[in-house]
Amino acid sequence: MDADVIVIGAGPAGCAAAIRLVQAGYRVIALERKDHEDSEDITSGEVLVPATQFECDALGLRFDGDWVLDRITGIRNVYPDLSWTYHPIPHSTCPVHVDRGGFNSALRKRLVEVGGQLVWNARVTDVEFRNDSAIARTADRSEVTARLIIDAGGRYAPSLRTLNLKSEDPEFSQIGVAVFFKSFEGTPLHTWDRHLYGVRGAMLSGSRIRPGLFRYILEADLAEKKTDHRGAIEFYESVAKQHDRWLHDRIMSEPRTGQQWSMAPLGYRVSAVARDRLILVGDAAGSLSPITGQGNEFAMRTGRLAAQAADRALRDGDLRADAFSIYVEGRKREVERQVDYVRAQLRILHDRDALMRASRDDNYRAQVFGPYGIPATERGSLIS
Ligand SMILES: Cc1cc2nc3c(=O)[nH]c(=O)nc-3n(C[C@H](O)[C@H](O)[C@H](O)COP(=O)(O)OP(=O)(O)OC[C@H]3O[C@@H](n4cnc5c(N)ncnc54)[C@H](O)[C@@H]3O)c2cc1C
């Protein structure tokens, strides 16, 4: 065996599992598709909620350095009539923007620091499971063998393809379109600016990520985009035009920068998150919707749960799927909580009347917005 455990992908989920297994005394090889650290990377997952920051603490990852960007200290909810409420977030629970390239790099440095072996330029193309071993094959035709594989390769993880585990999730089928700007007049700093329309599941939300870089993302029902027949950016602009004069004026006039992108469907299901000699973690184990901003939290939690299950199974010498039941059960508990939350959020994104009620009624708003239902301290309107 080359190692006790192969971890595919050195992102948040992979590092969270690998660091713990190395610390528990196992030989771990992390195989990473990329051939070097990313430079600044603002693609998805740059808002880290407090629970993600706690998961980082538990790994000994210090939350400093130039990859830590603007802190979000408040939320502005903009309602269908363009009235708004502002909600300060208690200091101890503020989300923070990060540069994903720098965040991943800090996690990988921590992995190497604790003694983990990280192999760059190792894109896993195939996995195989035998009675006595698990094998990962890479694009350069190398083979790595171990007792167990933890696949943390994200939404395109190799075992999803090889074992045909991924399918569509009709309930959580959204599109995300992101556009970046150098400036955005009127966006309050350190504020998550959420524009809620109550139709087509559409929400346009954004903030300043760092000086000179703003992003507004559209999340909407994928079915709506499919009937719209326009390109992703035209669809983005048309939603703003139809519902939000304030945002549309700025989207069309503020200087754009960087690479705009779109992604769909955002959610998908995975039929099995543990098999003989295999555990899937993070996005490789399924994805709901990014509207909660908890993807990295979830990735790191599942990495932690997988490391615990793997430790026990390796010690017992039993690496059959059944031996990973503590992982499957632990993950299920987390997912069920998230499913309820995402369902409730998506419901309100389709309900204009409910949003209008939320604009006026503090108690109702607190109920429907879950953890972000903080009381309003200011109110106003974007219609001058
Ligand atoms: C539109 C959008 C917005 C989001 N916003 C947020 C947010 O605000 N906050 C938040 O916390 N989350 C957010 N997320 C979710 C978040 O980005 C993911 O949940 C998180 O990155 C998952 O981490 P991971 O480690 O499972 O996978 P990834 O971060 O995808 O890491 C996978 C790693 O595996 C490597 N890899 C892939 N394939 C292979 C292979 N074949 N061989 C070897 N290596 C491989 C990759 O290079 C990468 O390093 C968002 C997602 C989307 C789509």
The ligand as an SDF file (V2000), in Angstrom:
LIG
                    3D

 53 58  0  0  0  0  0  0  0  0999 V2000
  -22.9470   29.8250   -6.9150 C   0  0  0  0  0  0  0  0  0  0  0  0
  -22.3440   29.2610   -5.6680 C   0  0  0  0  0  0  0  0  0  0  0  0
  -22.1710   30.0920   -4.5670 C   0  0  0  0  0  0  0  0  0  0  0  0
  -21.6600   29.5530   -3.3770 C   0  0  0  0  0  0  0  0  0  0  0  0
  -21.4990   30.3690   -2.2950 N   0  0  0  0  0  0  0  0  0  0  0  0
  -21.0260   29.8600   -1.1510 C   0  0  0  0  0  0  0  0  0  0  0  0
  -20.7900   30.7130   -0.0240 C   0  0  0  0  0  0  0  0  0  0  0  0
  -21.0170   31.9170   -0.0800 O   0  0  0  0  0  0  0  0  0  0  0  0
  -20.2810   30.1620    1.1000 N   0  0  0  0  0  0  0  0  0  0  0  0
  -19.9820   28.8340    1.1770 C   0  0  0  0  0  0  0  0  0  0  0  0
  -19.5020   28.3790    2.2220 O   0  0  0  0  0  0  0  0  0  0  0  0
  -20.1720   28.0060    0.1180 N   0  0  0  0  0  0  0  0  0  0  0  0
  -20.6770   28.4860   -1.0220 C   0  0  0  0  0  0  0  0  0  0  0  0
  -20.8190   27.6660   -2.1030 N   0  0  0  0  0  0  0  0  0  0  0  0
  -20.4760   26.2460   -1.9710 C   0  0  0  0  0  0  0  0  0  0  0  0
  -18.9700   25.9760   -1.8670 C   0  0  0  0  0  0  0  0  0  0  0  0
  -18.2750   26.5680   -2.9630 O   0  0  0  0  0  0  0  0  0  0  0  0
  -18.7330   24.4670   -1.8670 C   0  0  0  0  0  0  0  0  0  0  0  0
  -19.7050   23.8410   -1.0750 O   0  0  0  0  0  0  0  0  0  0  0  0
  -17.3520   24.0820   -1.3340 C   0  0  0  0  0  0  0  0  0  0  0  0
  -16.3240   24.6390   -2.1350 O   0  0  0  0  0  0  0  0  0  0  0  0
  -17.2320   22.5690   -1.3430 C   0  0  0  0  0  0  0  0  0  0  0  0
  -15.9600   22.1870   -0.9170 O   0  0  0  0  0  0  0  0  0  0  0  0
  -15.3650   20.7860   -1.3850 P   0  0  0  0  0  0  0  0  0  0  0  0
  -14.0610   20.6330   -0.7040 O   0  0  0  0  0  0  0  0  0  0  0  0
  -16.3870   19.7230   -1.2200 O   0  0  0  0  0  0  0  0  0  0  0  0
  -15.1660   20.9140   -2.9670 O   0  0  0  0  0  0  0  0  0  0  0  0
  -14.2630   21.9350   -3.8040 P   0  0  0  0  0  0  0  0  0  0  0  0
  -14.1160   23.2270   -3.1140 O   0  0  0  0  0  0  0  0  0  0  0  0
  -14.8460   21.9110   -5.1650 O   0  0  0  0  0  0  0  0  0  0  0  0
  -12.8320   21.2300   -3.8260 O   0  0  0  0  0  0  0  0  0  0  0  0
  -12.5810   20.0980   -4.6260 C   0  0  0  0  0  0  0  0  0  0  0  0
  -11.0660   19.9410   -4.8250 C   0  0  0  0  0  0  0  0  0  0  0  0
  -10.8540   18.7120   -5.5200 O   0  0  0  0  0  0  0  0  0  0  0  0
  -10.0020   18.9480   -6.6550 C   0  0  0  0  0  0  0  0  0  0  0  0
  -10.3880   17.9390   -7.6470 N   0  0  0  0  0  0  0  0  0  0  0  0
  -11.5280   17.9100   -8.3780 C   0  0  0  0  0  0  0  0  0  0  0  0
  -11.5420   16.8410   -9.1910 N   0  0  0  0  0  0  0  0  0  0  0  0
  -10.3960   16.1700   -8.9460 C   0  0  0  0  0  0  0  0  0  0  0  0
   -9.8350   14.9740   -9.5010 C   0  0  0  0  0  0  0  0  0  0  0  0
  -10.4580   14.2760  -10.4390 N   0  0  0  0  0  0  0  0  0  0  0  0
   -8.6120   14.5700   -9.0340 N   0  0  0  0  0  0  0  0  0  0  0  0
   -7.9640   15.2870   -8.0750 C   0  0  0  0  0  0  0  0  0  0  0  0
   -8.4310   16.4350   -7.5530 N   0  0  0  0  0  0  0  0  0  0  0  0
   -9.6520   16.8570   -7.9750 C   0  0  0  0  0  0  0  0  0  0  0  0
  -10.2860   20.3920   -7.0390 C   0  0  0  0  0  0  0  0  0  0  0  0
   -9.2250   20.9610   -7.7840 O   0  0  0  0  0  0  0  0  0  0  0  0
  -10.4610   21.0410   -5.6570 C   0  0  0  0  0  0  0  0  0  0  0  0
   -9.2140   21.4300   -5.1030 O   0  0  0  0  0  0  0  0  0  0  0  0
  -21.3130   28.1670   -3.3080 C   0  0  0  0  0  0  0  0  0  0  0  0
  -21.4660   27.3540   -4.4390 C   0  0  0  0  0  0  0  0  0  0  0  0
  -21.9910   27.8780   -5.6010 C   0  0  0  0  0  0  0  0  0  0  0  0
  -22.1430   26.9710   -6.7660 C   0  0  0  0  0  0  0  0  0  0  0  0
  1  2  1  0
  2  3  1  0
  2 52  2  0
  3  4  2  0
  4  5  1  0
  4 50  1  0
  5  6  2  0
  6  7  1  0
  6 13  1  0
  7  8  2  0
  7  9  1  0
  9 10  1  0
 10 11  2  0
 10 12  1  0
 12 13  2  0
 13 14  1  0
 14 15  1  0
 14 50  1  0
 15 16  1  0
 16 17  1  0
 16 18  1  0
 18 19  1  0
 18 20  1  0
 20 21  1  0
 20 22  1  0
 22 23  1  0
 23 24  1  0
 24 25  2  0
 24 26  1  0
 24 27  1  0
 27 28  1  0
 28 29  2  0
 28 30  1  0
 28 31  1  0
 31 32  1  0
 32 33  1  0
 33 34  1  0
 33 48  1  0
 34 35  1  0
 35 36  1  0
 35 46  1  0
 36 37  1  0
 36 45  1  0
 37 38  2  0
 38 39  1  0
 39 40  1  0
 39 45  2  0
 40 41  1  0
 40 42  2  0
 42 43  1  0
 43 44  2  0
 44 45  1  0
 46 47  1  0
 46 48  1  0
 48 49  1  0
 50 51  2  0
 51 52  1  0
 52 53  1  0
M  END
$$$$
